[in-house]
Amino acid sequence: MLMCRLGLEGLITFKKDTHDFDAENYTITIPTSEGKSAVVGVFDKVIVEVGIEKDQNTQRGKVRMVLVEPVSSVGL
């Protein structure tokens, strides 16, 4: 696994609506697999996995970002 530090900006979407967004503080509370929750705010440092996935309609590649830490967004 290649580790590097980049200043990337992008969206991480969640398939399920299992998170709470606090618009006043610009934070999101995400449940973890252990039954706890993690709070992530704007400009917090997080670890993401960047990859390429093919668009089924156009067969072109697009960038896919998955949140890894503080909580994995896989399956959320």
Residue pairs with C-beta under 8 A, 6 or more apart in sequence:
8 48
8 50
8 65
10 63
10 65
11 65
12 48
12 65
12 66
12 67
12 73
14 30
14 73
14 76
15 75
15 76
16 76
18 30
18 31
18 76
19 28
19 29
19 30
19 31
19 76
20 28
20 29
21 27
21 28
22 28
22 29
25 41
26 41
26 42
27 39
27 40
27 41
27 42
28 39
28 40
28 41
29 37
29 38
29 39
30 37
30 38
30 39
30 40
30 67
30 71
30 73
30 76
31 37
31 71
31 76
32 38
32 71
33 71
33 72
38 70
38 71
40 46
40 67
40 70
40 71
46 67
46 68
46 69
46 70
47 67
47 68
47 69
48 65
48 66
48 67
48 68
49 65
49 66
49 68
50 63
50 64
50 65
51 63
51 64
51 66
52 61
52 62
52 63
52 64
53 61
53 62
53 64
54 60
54 61
54 62
55 61
55 62
66 72
66 73
66 74
67 73
